[in-house]
Structures are given as structure tokens and as C-alpha cells.
Amino acid sequence: MSKTKLEIPLTEQIKALNSFCALTQGSAIFEAIYDLDAILAKTELSEVSVEYLKSQPEVAAIIQERYLADVPDLEKLLTYPKDSLGYIFAAHLTANHFDPVFYRQRQVKDDISYVSLRRSQTHDIHHIITGFATDPAGELGLQAFQLAQMRSPIAIAIMTAGIISSLNQTNELTAKMQQIILGWQMGLAAKPFIAQKWEEHWQKSLKQWRSELGVQPANQNFAAA
């Protein structure tokens, strides 16, 4: 059952190394992230992650269901109350010119691929609920949160690359490490995000979501709540 790196073709191992090295250059290169994630999905690390998630009944249920939401209608969400998750999500994406389907599309063929796709689909929602900004430090804080909640191997890779990219920049490294520590602690304390059907409750206020999930936001980002 275990998948060792010896079962992964050398060409893919090299591709994974190149993708990781690209991420150490200090910018979030989506193609590198998704290439690396696809290769990590073939390792035992991803099996460990999914088994951990499935040990939680509410998470196991949504994995079995393969719940995925339709692409959100941002214009419609902007008509929702201004303290609602739907409005704040749509306003955030619109203001930053973010595409709600920024992530690579892939086929759901097993538990690992489902978790990977659902994690991508809800990435910006996780930013909003946790309060982590979309700057480099905030991104690493969110990855630490997801590591605590999901044992995600791609989160480890992104955090490691992000730390390496700042080794010669003391202030930036300090900011990243502070967010990583905070994200880890928040992730351990909060109820599992991947078990939530956010898109069926866009009208619920951000404040209520955070209260129900046990989240103390990282900072005042998305403070409309």
C-alpha cells in the first residue's frame, strides 16, 4: 500500500525538485505549486494526510460525498448583507481582480485528488475566515493552519520554500515565522474547515462563522465582520 519515491519516475522527481526550487525564489508560482502537489499526491505522505482527515467523522462524510460547489456568482453575492461571508468573499475577489477559479482543474478519481481540489476551491474562503492576508507572510500563515488541520504535504513544501526565500531578509523572515506559529495554533484550535459546505451558507455572517468554528482571526483583514 505504501508509495515510496522509488515508484515515482525519475522525470517526475526532477520536476518536483524544479518546482520546489522555483518556489524558493520568493513568488507564488501557481504552476509550480500544482505540479508539486500532483507529484506529492503519489506519495505515502498524501495517504497519511487523507487517513488523518478521515479519522474525523464530519470530514470523512464530506470526502465520501465528494462535495464540490459550483463557481460562485460574484455579482449575486455582492447583493448579500455586507457582513455575510458571501459579500465579503465577492468583494475581496472583485477588489483584487482574483479569479474564483484560479486553480488548476483536475479530475477527482480518489480521496487524495478530491481533498486537493476542494482545498483549492475554498482557498480564498480560508483566507477570509482565518483573517490571513494574501501577502507572502499571510500565505504561509494559512499554510500552517492547513498543515495543522489537514497534515497537508503541499503546505509543508510551500512553507519551507517560503522560509528559504527569506533567509537573508530578517524582517520578512520574522514576519513569516510569526504567521506560521499563529496559523499552526489556530488550526489546532479550530473545527475542521474541509468539513464545511461554505457555499450553502453564503448569507451567514463572517462573525458567526468564526464563532461557530472557534476561530480567533489572525488580524483585522476582512474586518467588515
Buried (B, 14 or more C-beta within 10 A) or exposed (E): EEBEEEEBEEEBEEBBEEBBEBBBEBEEBEEBBBBBBBBBBBBBBBBEBBEBBBEBEEBBEBBEEEBEBEEBEBEEBBEBEEBBBBBBBBBBBBEEEEEBEEBBEBEBEEBBBBBBBBBBBBBBBBBBBBBBBBBBBBBBBBBBBBBBBBBBBBBBBBBBBBBBBBEEEEEBBEBBBBBBEBBBBBBEEBEBBBBBEBBEBBEBBBBBBBEEBEBEBBBEBBEBB
